[in-house]
């Protein structure tokens, strides 16, 4: 039986997607990628092939997430030395620091180290503690001072139904259907991009800090064949219904006319125009929507960041032709590194690939 993570909520899915895109910790990003892949129906051996992990380590990450949730995604670096405070005391300090002062009948809304120190002593958690030791304990327990953030909650009344439908399409392993996930990467601009790379000490690669944006913007439309893990993309000036319909027609030509094709896409209005719906009905294409404010359900979502990094990070492209060539190379690279687990299907899913 294939190991998958437990059922996750929309908020958890969005949080995983944010971690993949924005976290500064490579360890957390890789673990979040692993969990997001598992949530989208990928098996541990396939995830291991894509993320260059061992299948056993992937299973360990999935099992840890099932038991400990998001806490398991963060690295716990441990050092030596004598522990001055017992584990119970440390947990009480963390609990106090992560509580809301207003809920404790205190006349302020957030903690400073001095206020936290004073309240910890007043409540008898510790007889005395320095602010530096307090800061160290919070750091060791992965508690940081952060700004409050908002998030989008899905109010889609068909949230569970849409989630189950996508799950049925993506988790069928024997003679699977043709499932295409489509999304947009953009807007893209002709400008120097930040990046990293190996260089002689004190002699980093440099990109110009001054530039003029003369090329306007472009959108890169990406389609992923879910069960074959192949990618194709096209650079377009805009992402209107006209461009989306043209891209759908191009993707559809890769399959026999009698083959039913399922297309998973977000609720972006330009992807659901009357012309697109009419064309889909006449060409054996079934459009499958993700839930509102739940783009993490789209399987291609977690690959767009990789494509952007492969093609654009550290670059200084001067023309859209160069950008297009780099993006095409990135999609081909993703296809060639999709893993080594063939799927049994009745028809070739990508002609010419």
Buried (B, 14 or more C-beta within 10 A) or exposed (E): EEEBBEEBEBBBBBBBBBBBBEBEEEEBBBBBBBBBBBBBBBBBBBBBBBBEBEBEBBBBBBEBBBEEEBEBBBEEEEEEEEEEBEEEBBEBBBEBBEEEBEEEEEEEEEBEBEEBBEBBEEEEBBEEBEEEBBBEBBEBBEBEEEEEEEEEEBEBEEBEEBBEBBBEBBBEEEEBBBBBBBBBBBEBBBBBBEEEEEEEEEEEEEBEEEEEEEBEEBBBBBBBBBBBBBBBBBBBEBBBBBBBBBBBEEBBEBBEEEBEBBBBBBBBEBBBBEEBEEBBEEBBBBBBBBBBBBBBBBBBBBBBBBBBEBBBEEBBBEEBEBBBBBBBEBBBBBBEEBBEEEBEBEEEBBEEB
